[in-house]
Amino acid sequence: MSATNAACNSWNLGVPLSYSQFHSVSTSGWDAPRKTDGNLPVLPHLRPAAHSALIDRGTAVGLPFSGSAPDLGAFESDGR
């Protein structure tokens, strides 16, 4: 990767990634209908587990987060 800066990317942070880092990695339920307000259904899939090494390992980019830093991934941990 010459002439690039790959610092702070999820693949080189040394964060272990396994199914146990998430509440669920299931692929079922993603095709559920939207809620009456148009939002997607809230599913446990790909949300960090309470003990996950992904929690507080992201970089603040102006979006809301809880904890000392954003969590890595699509969702913030809910503390469970």
C-alpha distances in whole Angstrom, upper triangle without the diagonal:
4,7,6,8,8,11,14,13,16,13,13,16,18,21,22,23,26,29,31,28,30,34,33,31,33,33,37,38,35,37,40,42,41,43,46,44,42,39,37,39,38,36,35,32,29,31,30,32,34,33,29,26,25,28,27,23,22,22,25,24,28,29,32,31,33,33,31,27,26,26,23,23,26,29,30,32,36,37,38
4,5,8,10,13,16,16,18,17,16,19,21,23,26,26,29,32,34,32,33,37,37,34,37,36,40,41,38,41,43,45,44,46,49,47,44,42,40,42,41,40,39,36,32,34,33,36,37,36,32,29,28,30,29,25,24,23,26,25,29,31,33,33,35,35,32,29,29,28,25,26,28,31,33,35,38,39,41
4,7,10,12,16,16,19,18,17,20,22,25,27,28,31,34,35,33,34,38,37,35,38,37,41,42,39,41,44,45,43,46,48,46,43,41,40,42,41,40,39,36,33,34,33,36,38,36,33,30,28,30,29,25,24,22,25,24,27,29,32,32,34,34,31,28,28,28,25,26,28,31,32,35,38,39,41
4,6,9,12,12,15,15,14,16,19,21,24,24,28,30,32,29,31,34,34,32,35,34,38,38,35,38,40,41,40,42,45,42,40,37,36,38,37,36,35,33,29,30,29,32,34,33,29,26,24,27,25,22,20,19,21,20,24,25,28,28,31,30,28,25,24,24,21,22,24,27,28,31,34,36,37
4,6,9,9,13,13,11,13,17,19,22,22,26,29,30,27,28,32,32,30,33,33,37,37,34,37,39,41,39,41,43,41,39,36,35,37,35,34,33,31,27,28,27,30,31,30,26,23,22,23,22,18,17,15,18,18,21,23,26,25,27,27,24,21,21,21,19,20,22,25,26,28,32,33,35
4,6,6,9,9,8,10,13,15,18,19,22,25,26,23,25,28,29,27,30,30,33,34,32,34,36,38,37,38,41,39,37,34,32,34,32,31,30,28,24,25,24,27,28,27,23,20,18,21,19,16,14,14,17,17,21,22,24,23,25,25,23,19,19,19,16,17,20,22,23,25,29,30,32
4,6,9,10,7,8,12,14,17,18,22,25,25,22,24,28,28,27,30,31,34,35,32,35,37,39,37,39,42,39,37,34,33,34,32,31,30,28,24,24,23,25,26,25,21,18,17,18,17,13,12,11,15,15,19,20,23,21,23,22,20,17,17,17,15,17,19,22,22,24,27,28,30
4,7,8,7,6,10,11,15,16,19,22,23,19,21,24,25,24,28,28,31,32,30,33,34,36,34,36,38,36,34,31,30,31,29,28,26,24,21,21,19,22,22,21,18,15,13,15,13,9,8,8,12,13,17,17,19,18,20,19,16,13,13,13,11,13,16,18,18,20,24,24,26
4,5,6,6,10,10,13,14,17,20,21,18,19,23,23,21,25,25,28,29,27,30,32,33,32,34,37,35,32,29,28,29,27,26,24,22,18,19,18,21,22,21,17,15,12,15,14,10,9,10,13,14,17,18,20,18,20,20,18,15,13,13,10,11,14,17,17,19,23,24,26
4,6,6,8,7,10,10,13,16,17,14,15,19,19,18,21,22,25,26,24,28,29,31,30,32,35,33,31,28,26,27,24,23,21,19,15,16,14,17,19,18,14,12,9,12,12,9,8,10,14,15,18,18,19,17,19,18,17,14,13,11,7,9,12,14,15,17,20,21,23
4,6,7,8,10,10,13,16,18,15,17,21,21,19,22,23,26,28,26,29,31,33,32,34,37,36,33,30,28,29,27,25,23,20,17,18,17,19,21,19,16,13,12,15,16,12,12,14,18,18,22,21,23,21,23,22,21,18,16,14,11,12,15,17,19,20,23,24,25
4,6,8,10,12,15,19,19,17,19,23,23,22,25,26,30,31,29,32,34,36,36,37,40,39,36,33,31,32,30,28,26,24,20,21,19,21,22,20,17,14,13,16,16,12,12,14,18,19,22,23,24,22,23,22,20,18,17,15,12,14,18,20,20,21,25,25,26
4,5,9,11,15,18,18,15,18,21,22,21,25,26,30,31,29,32,34,36,35,36,39,38,36,32,30,31,28,27,25,23,19,19,17,19,19,17,14,11,10,13,12,9,10,12,16,17,21,21,22,20,20,19,17,15,14,13,11,13,17,18,18,19,22,22,24
4,6,9,13,16,16,14,17,21,22,21,24,26,29,31,29,33,35,37,36,37,41,39,38,34,32,32,29,27,25,23,19,19,17,18,19,16,13,10,11,13,14,11,13,15,19,21,24,24,24,22,22,20,19,17,17,15,12,15,18,20,19,19,23,22,23
4,6,10,13,13,10,13,17,18,17,21,23,26,28,26,30,31,34,33,34,38,36,35,31,29,29,26,24,21,19,16,16,13,14,15,13,10,6,7,10,11,9,11,14,18,20,23,22,22,19,19,18,17,15,14,12,10,12,16,16,16,16,19,19,20
4,7,10,10,8,12,15,16,15,19,21,24,26,25,29,30,33,33,34,38,37,35,31,29,28,25,23,20,18,15,15,13,13,15,12,9,7,8,12,14,12,14,17,21,23,26,24,24,21,21,20,20,18,17,14,12,13,17,17,17,16,20,19,19
4,7,8,7,9,13,13,12,16,18,21,23,22,25,27,30,30,31,35,34,32,28,26,25,23,20,17,15,12,13,11,12,14,12,9,8,8,12,15,13,14,18,21,23,25,24,24,21,21,20,21,18,17,13,11,11,14,15,16,15,18,18,18
4,5,6,8,11,11,10,13,16,19,21,20,24,25,29,29,30,34,34,32,28,25,24,22,19,16,13,11,13,11,11,14,12,10,10,11,14,17,16,17,21,24,25,28,26,26,23,23,22,23,21,19,15,13,13,16,16,17,16,19,18,17
4,5,6,8,7,7,10,13,15,18,18,21,22,26,26,28,31,31,29,26,23,21,19,16,13,11,9,11,10,10,13,12,10,12,12,15,18,17,19,22,25,26,28,26,25,23,22,22,24,22,20,16,14,13,15,15,16,15,17,17,16
4,5,7,8,9,12,15,18,19,20,23,24,27,28,28,32,32,31,27,24,22,20,16,13,12,10,11,9,7,10,9,8,10,11,13,17,17,19,22,25,27,28,26,25,22,21,21,22,21,19,15,15,14,16,16,16,14,15,15,13
4,7,9,9,13,16,18,20,19,23,24,27,27,27,31,30,29,25,23,21,18,16,12,11,9,8,6,6,8,7,5,7,7,9,13,13,15,19,21,23,25,22,21,18,18,17,19,17,15,12,11,11,13,12,13,11,13,13,12
4,5,7,10,13,15,16,16,20,20,23,23,24,27,27,26,22,19,18,15,12,8,7,6,5,4,5,8,9,7,10,9,11,14,15,16,19,21,23,24,21,20,18,17,17,19,18,16,12,11,10,11,10,11,9,11,12,10
4,7,9,13,14,14,15,19,18,21,21,22,25,25,24,21,18,16,13,10,6,6,7,6,6,5,8,10,9,13,12,13,16,17,18,22,23,25,26,22,21,18,18,18,21,20,17,14,14,13,13,11,12,10,10,11,9
4,6,9,10,11,12,16,16,19,20,21,25,25,23,20,17,15,12,9,6,4,6,7,9,9,12,13,12,15,14,15,19,19,20,24,25,26,27,24,23,21,21,22,24,22,20,16,15,13,13,12,14,12,13,14,12
4,7,9,11,11,15,16,19,20,22,25,26,24,21,17,16,14,10,8,5,6,9,10,11,15,16,14,16,15,17,20,20,20,23,25,26,27,24,24,22,22,23,25,23,20,17,15,13,13,13,15,15,16,17,16
4,6,8,9,12,13,17,18,20,24,25,23,20,16,14,13,10,9,6,8,11,13,14,18,19,17,19,18,20,23,23,23,27,28,28,30,26,26,24,25,26,28,26,23,20,19,16,15,15,18,17,18,20,17
4,7,7,9,11,15,16,19,22,23,21,19,15,14,14,10,11,8,10,13,16,17,21,22,20,22,20,22,25,25,24,27,28,28,30,26,27,25,26,28,30,28,24,21,20,16,15,16,19,19,20,22,20
4,6,8,9,13,15,17,20,22,20,18,14,12,13,10,11,9,12,14,17,18,22,23,22,24,23,24,27,27,27,30,31,31,31,28,28,27,28,29,32,30,26,23,22,19,17,18,21,20,21,23,21
4,5,5,9,11,13,17,18,16,14,11,9,10,8,10,9,12,14,18,19,22,24,23,25,23,24,27,28,27,29,30,30,30,26,26,25,26,29,31,29,26,23,22,19,17,17,20,20,19,22,20
4,6,9,10,13,16,17,14,12,9,8,10,8,11,9,11,14,17,19,22,24,22,25,22,23,26,26,25,27,28,27,27,24,24,24,25,28,30,28,24,22,21,17,14,15,18,19,19,22,21
4,6,9,12,15,17,14,13,10,9,12,11,14,13,15,17,21,23,26,28,26,28,26,27,29,30,28,30,31,30,30,27,27,27,28,31,33,31,27,25,24,20,18,18,22,23,23,26,24
4,7,9,12,14,12,11,8,7,10,10,13,13,16,17,21,22,25,28,27,29,27,27,30,30,29,31,31,30,30,27,26,26,28,30,33,31,27,26,25,21,19,19,21,22,21,25,23
4,7,9,11,9,9,7,7,11,12,16,16,19,20,23,25,28,30,29,32,29,29,31,32,30,32,32,30,30,27,26,27,28,31,34,32,29,27,27,23,20,20,23,24,23,26,25
4,7,8,5,6,5,6,10,12,15,16,18,19,22,24,27,30,28,31,28,28,29,30,29,30,29,28,27,24,23,24,26,29,32,30,26,25,25,22,18,18,21,22,21,25,24
4,5,5,5,6,6,9,12,16,17,19,19,23,24,26,30,29,31,28,28,29,31,29,30,29,28,27,23,23,24,25,28,31,30,26,25,26,23,20,19,21,22,20,24,23
4,5,7,9,10,13,16,19,21,23,23,26,28,30,33,32,34,32,31,32,34,32,33,31,30,29,25,25,26,27,31,34,32,29,28,29,26,23,22,23,25,23,27,26
4,6,9,10,13,16,20,21,23,22,25,27,29,32,31,33,30,29,30,32,30,30,29,27,25,22,22,23,25,28,31,30,27,27,27,25,21,20,22,23,22,26,26
4,7,9,12,15,19,19,21,21,24,27,28,32,30,32,29,28,29,31,28,29,28,26,25,21,21,23,25,28,31,29,26,25,26,23,19,19,21,23,22,26,26
4,6,9,12,15,16,17,17,21,23,25,28,26,28,25,25,26,27,25,26,24,23,22,18,18,19,21,25,28,26,22,22,22,19,16,15,17,19,18,22,22
4,6,9,12,13,14,15,18,20,23,26,24,26,23,23,25,26,24,25,24,23,23,19,19,20,21,25,27,25,22,20,21,17,14,13,16,18,17,21,21
4,6,10,11,13,13,17,19,21,24,23,25,23,23,25,26,25,26,26,25,25,21,20,20,21,24,27,26,22,21,21,18,15,14,16,17,16,19,18
4,7,9,11,10,14,15,17,21,19,22,20,19,21,23,22,24,24,23,23,19,18,17,18,21,24,23,19,18,18,16,13,11,13,13,12,15,15
4,5,9,8,12,13,16,19,17,20,18,18,21,22,22,24,24,24,24,21,20,19,19,21,24,23,20,17,17,15,12,11,13,13,12,15,14
4,7,6,9,9,12,15,14,17,15,16,19,20,20,23,23,24,24,21,20,18,18,20,22,21,18,15,16,13,12,10,11,10,10,12,11
4,6,9,10,14,16,14,16,14,15,19,19,19,22,23,23,24,21,20,18,19,21,23,21,18,15,14,11,10,10,12,11,12,15,13
4,6,9,12,14,11,13,11,12,15,16,15,18,20,20,22,19,18,16,17,18,20,18,15,12,11,8,7,7,10,10,12,14,13
4,6,9,12,10,12,10,10,13,14,14,17,18,19,20,17,16,14,14,15,18,16,13,10,10,8,8,6,7,6,8,10,10
4,6,8,6,8,7,7,10,11,12,16,17,19,20,17,16,13,13,13,15,14,11,8,8,8,9,7,7,5,8,9,9
4,6,5,9,9,9,12,14,15,19,20,22,23,21,19,16,14,14,17,16,14,11,12,12,13,11,10,7,8,7,6
4,6,9,10,8,11,14,16,19,20,23,23,21,19,15,13,12,15,15,14,11,13,14,15,13,11,7,8,5,5
4,7,9,8,11,13,16,19,21,24,25,23,21,17,15,14,15,15,15,12,13,15,17,15,13,10,11,9,9
4,5,6,9,10,13,16,18,21,23,21,19,16,14,13,15,14,13,9,10,11,14,12,11,9,11,10,10
4,6,8,8,11,14,17,20,22,20,19,16,15,13,14,13,12,9,9,11,14,14,12,11,14,13,14
4,6,6,8,12,14,16,19,17,16,13,13,12,12,10,9,6,5,8,11,10,9,9,12,12,14
4,6,8,11,13,16,17,15,14,11,10,8,9,8,7,4,6,9,12,10,8,7,10,10,12
4,6,8,10,13,15,14,12,9,8,6,6,4,5,5,7,10,13,11,9,9,12,12,15
4,7,10,13,15,14,14,12,12,10,9,6,6,5,6,10,13,12,11,12,15,15,17
4,7,9,12,11,12,10,11,11,10,6,5,5,5,8,11,11,10,12,16,16,19
4,6,9,10,11,10,12,12,10,6,6,8,8,11,13,13,12,15,18,19,22
4,6,7,8,8,11,11,10,6,6,9,11,13,13,13,12,15,18,19,22
4,6,9,10,13,14,13,10,9,12,12,13,13,14,14,17,19,21,24
4,7,9,12,14,14,11,10,13,14,15,15,15,14,17,19,21,24
4,7,10,13,13,11,9,11,13,13,12,11,11,14,16,18,21
4,7,10,11,10,8,11,13,14,13,11,9,12,13,16,19
4,7,8,7,5,8,11,12,12,9,7,9,11,12,16
4,7,7,7,8,12,14,14,11,7,8,9,10,13
4,6,7,9,12,15,16,13,9,9,11,10,14
4,7,9,12,15,17,15,12,12,14,13,17
4,7,9,12,14,13,10,11,14,14,17
4,7,9,10,9,7,9,12,13,16
4,6,8,7,5,7,11,11,14
4,7,8,8,9,13,14,16
4,6,8,10,13,15,16
4,7,10,13,15,16
4,6,9,12,13
4,6,9,11
4,5,7
4,6
4
